[in-house]
Amino acid sequence: MTRLRGDISISLDGFVAGPNPSLEEPLGEGGDLLHEWALSAESWRESHGLAGGDKNADSEVIKESIVTTGAVVMGRRMFSGGEGAWENDARARGWWGDDPPFHVPVFVLTHHPRETLVMQGGTTFTYVTEGIEAAVDAARSTAGDKDVLVAGGASVVQQCLKAGLLDELQIHIAPVLLGNGTSLFDRLGIEPLALEATRVLASPTVTHLRFRVPGRTA
Amino acid sequence: MTRLRGDISISLDGFVAGPNPSLEEPLGEGGDLLHEWALSAESWRESHGLAGGDKNADSEVIKESIVTTGAVVMGRRMFSGGEGAWENDARARGWWGDDPPFHVPVFVLTHHPRETLVMQGGTTFTYVTEGIEAAVDAARSTAGDKDVLVAGGASVVQQCLKAGLLDELQIHIAPVLLGNGTSLFDRLGIEPLALEATRVLASPTVTHLRFRVPGRTA
């Protein structure tokens, strides 16, 4: 059974990006600090076409996600950045390079219909204009018996939670206070929802918390 | 050297209390879910004059805080609840009962000067009107070689972080999304601040994250 998994890094104060994101600093001020734990991991580097890296527990957590992911859902800003991206030819094919690190079909939530982009290395970008449920359905239909990964940003994770679509949520907490930025959960406005903690793994640079979201397939 | 320690339970979405707190539900809707992990712990029960309880890792975490705490700083709402508390005779002595669970001097941040209250069991409530630094200084002067605990609420923890006063911050993350409420960190507006993760402990009902805040005594 294909599960829908959210998987995202946040600061201790709950931000997925710092304030004032720009082309130079797409994750905002301090936002790079959220992902330092991943950048040195062998499995992250391999997915990005880079050699070397650390073979540690953090790398295993990333690898586990990679090998179980059959399709990805992401927001339009995660695909190509902030304002003006669609009018910018350099970003019309996203900002993930010619060989993006996903290597599976990616479904991009957008208001603008476009032709599917076929990239190198197995990544395709398909644009979905009918909302989060349609994007998840499309992703499920290509994932086989693997999972659908909700990669971000915060708004897409929030939409999945509000719609009761998520089966699992993995949060990587970086030991930093960003002070401001894009809040992962913000104020969801949902009734209190008890999750089931299924795993906690910690390294000096990050704590991985994994939860089953009730009411969905395990 | 007396350290200033913050120690507080939050939801996964970062709230220390749910929405719409009231006399009947002082922690707001769903807020009790943040503290379930503590209520069954032997050390928590003992500090509240109750017998029994679980001798587990969660209980050890609470006990560790109790035995190292020489004085407490808290906000006025934590002392006696929300609006109208000062005009309400029943809450003029706080809402912690005749034998409050602190058993050390407590310094309450308020705008209204009042006489110190001497309670049973070693708790005193002293009112500080000159701001967070004065409250911390007063607490330090009575803590001996033990620590000063910032018990909450969120606003007091935020004031300590903004003023660079905290030495250590321990967060207990309950596996629940509250959806709304009082945010622990909110948007602090500080520059990105890297912390040092010093311990992660997990049980099925809570994850304890402890951090050293840089620039202060270890």
Interface residues (C-beta under 8 A of the other chain):
Chain A: L12 D13 G14 G18 E29 G30 L33 L161 I171 I173 P175 V176 L177 L178 G179 N180 L184 F185 R187 L188 G189 I190 E191 P192 L193 A194 L195 E196 A197 V200 A202 P204 T205 T207 L209 F211
Chain B: L12 D13 G14 G18 E29 G30 L33 L161 I171 I173 P175 V176 L177 L178 G179 N180 L184 F185 R187 L188 G189 I190 E191 P192 L193 A194 L195 E196 A197 V200 A202 P204 T205 T207 L209 F211
